[in-house]
Amino acid sequence: MQPTIQRAYFGPEYSDAESLDALDAEGLKAERPENLAEEVALLINNVKAVAGFNGMRAAGFR
């Protein structure tokens, strides 16, 4: 039997606290708006940068 890929994320995983510490160290802020989709849409509409992180970092082949 051929091995199968279980997931496409091979990078490290970071906790919320680790992520917030890294952002704080760079002088960046994080927010968790109640309506995430609406807030992201508003930011994009106002030509603002939006970044998201959930779980493991994507790394490896594409």
MILOMI-181647 format. One record per residue (C-alpha): residue number from 1; x negated, y, z negated; residue in one letter. Coordinates in nm, 4 decimals, decimal comma. Each point is the difference from the previous one (the first is absolute). Example, Ala and Ser with C-alpha at 12.3 -4.5 7.8 and 13.67 -1.06 7.14 Angstrom:
<pts>
<pt nr="1" u="-1,2300" v="-0,4500" w="-0,7800" rest="A"/>
<pt nr="2" u="-0,1370" v="0,3440" w="0,0660" rest="S"/>
</pts>
This chain:
<pts>
<pt nr="1" u="0,0000" v="0,0000" w="0,0000" rest="M"/>
<pt nr="2" u="-0,1279" v="0,3472" w="0,0928" rest="Q"/>
<pt nr="3" u="-0,0375" v="0,2534" w="-0,2823" rest="P"/>
<pt nr="4" u="0,2579" v="0,2784" w="0,0078" rest="T"/>
<pt nr="5" u="-0,0185" v="0,3634" w="-0,1006" rest="I"/>
<pt nr="6" u="0,2118" v="0,0601" w="-0,3084" rest="Q"/>
<pt nr="7" u="-0,0202" v="0,3808" w="0,0112" rest="R"/>
<pt nr="8" u="-0,1708" v="0,2740" w="0,1968" rest="A"/>
<pt nr="9" u="-0,1417" v="0,1818" w="-0,3013" rest="Y"/>
<pt nr="10" u="-0,3481" v="-0,1077" w="-0,0993" rest="F"/>
<pt nr="11" u="-0,1197" v="0,3121" w="-0,1787" rest="G"/>
<pt nr="12" u="0,0055" v="0,0653" w="-0,3728" rest="P"/>
<pt nr="13" u="0,3157" v="0,0782" w="-0,1944" rest="E"/>
<pt nr="14" u="0,0197" v="0,3048" w="-0,2284" rest="Y"/>
<pt nr="15" u="0,2248" v="0,0688" w="-0,2965" rest="S"/>
<pt nr="16" u="0,2032" v="0,3194" w="-0,0246" rest="D"/>
<pt nr="17" u="-0,2374" v="0,1252" w="-0,2703" rest="A"/>
<pt nr="18" u="-0,3071" v="-0,0644" w="0,2173" rest="E"/>
<pt nr="19" u="0,1613" v="0,1768" w="0,2942" rest="S"/>
<pt nr="20" u="0,1002" v="0,3003" w="-0,2105" rest="L"/>
<pt nr="21" u="-0,3493" v="0,0215" w="-0,1529" rest="D"/>
<pt nr="22" u="-0,1598" v="-0,0008" w="0,3467" rest="A"/>
<pt nr="23" u="0,2351" v="0,2735" w="0,1239" rest="L"/>
<pt nr="24" u="-0,0583" v="0,2077" w="-0,3130" rest="D"/>
<pt nr="25" u="-0,3785" v="-0,0314" w="0,0408" rest="A"/>
<pt nr="26" u="0,0343" v="0,1563" w="0,3455" rest="E"/>
<pt nr="27" u="0,2357" v="0,2750" w="-0,1143" rest="G"/>
<pt nr="28" u="0,2952" v="-0,1529" w="0,1830" rest="L"/>
<pt nr="29" u="0,3509" v="-0,0470" w="-0,1317" rest="K"/>
<pt nr="30" u="0,2440" v="-0,2872" w="0,0232" rest="A"/>
<pt nr="31" u="0,3764" v="0,0165" w="-0,0139" rest="E"/>
<pt nr="32" u="0,2786" v="-0,2558" w="-0,0197" rest="R"/>
<pt nr="33" u="0,3069" v="0,1808" w="0,1304" rest="P"/>
<pt nr="34" u="0,3389" v="-0,1505" w="-0,0777" rest="E"/>
<pt nr="35" u="0,0889" v="-0,0065" w="0,3711" rest="N"/>
<pt nr="36" u="-0,3292" v="-0,0965" w="0,1620" rest="L"/>
<pt nr="37" u="0,1273" v="-0,0176" w="0,3584" rest="A"/>
<pt nr="38" u="0,1610" v="0,3435" w="-0,0191" rest="E"/>
<pt nr="39" u="-0,3086" v="0,1594" w="-0,1567" rest="E"/>
<pt nr="40" u="-0,2344" v="-0,1535" w="0,2592" rest="V"/>
<pt nr="41" u="0,2270" v="0,1177" w="0,2816" rest="A"/>
<pt nr="42" u="0,0014" v="0,3544" w="-0,1393" rest="L"/>
<pt nr="43" u="-0,3785" v="0,0063" w="-0,0355" rest="L"/>
<pt nr="44" u="-0,0555" v="-0,1306" w="0,3515" rest="I"/>
<pt nr="45" u="0,2524" v="0,2497" w="0,1351" rest="N"/>
<pt nr="46" u="-0,2028" v="0,2753" w="-0,1700" rest="N"/>
<pt nr="47" u="-0,3223" v="-0,1328" w="0,1578" rest="V"/>
<pt nr="48" u="-0,1418" v="-0,1257" w="-0,3310" rest="K"/>
<pt nr="49" u="-0,2241" v="-0,3015" w="-0,0461" rest="A"/>
<pt nr="50" u="0,1573" v="-0,3044" w="-0,1626" rest="V"/>
<pt nr="51" u="-0,1816" v="-0,3091" w="-0,1218" rest="A"/>
<pt nr="52" u="0,1306" v="-0,3143" w="-0,1595" rest="G"/>
<pt nr="53" u="-0,1461" v="-0,3010" w="-0,1698" rest="F"/>
<pt nr="54" u="0,1778" v="-0,3158" w="-0,1060" rest="N"/>
<pt nr="55" u="-0,1770" v="-0,3093" w="-0,1202" rest="G"/>
<pt nr="56" u="-0,3147" v="-0,1190" w="0,1680" rest="M"/>
<pt nr="57" u="-0,2101" v="0,1994" w="0,2422" rest="R"/>
<pt nr="58" u="0,0127" v="-0,1200" w="0,3580" rest="A"/>
<pt nr="59" u="-0,3420" v="-0,1187" w="0,1069" rest="A"/>
<pt nr="60" u="-0,1338" v="-0,2391" w="0,2566" rest="G"/>
<pt nr="61" u="0,0996" v="-0,0911" w="0,3515" rest="F"/>
<pt nr="62" u="0,2798" v="0,1633" w="0,1994" rest="R"/>
</pts>
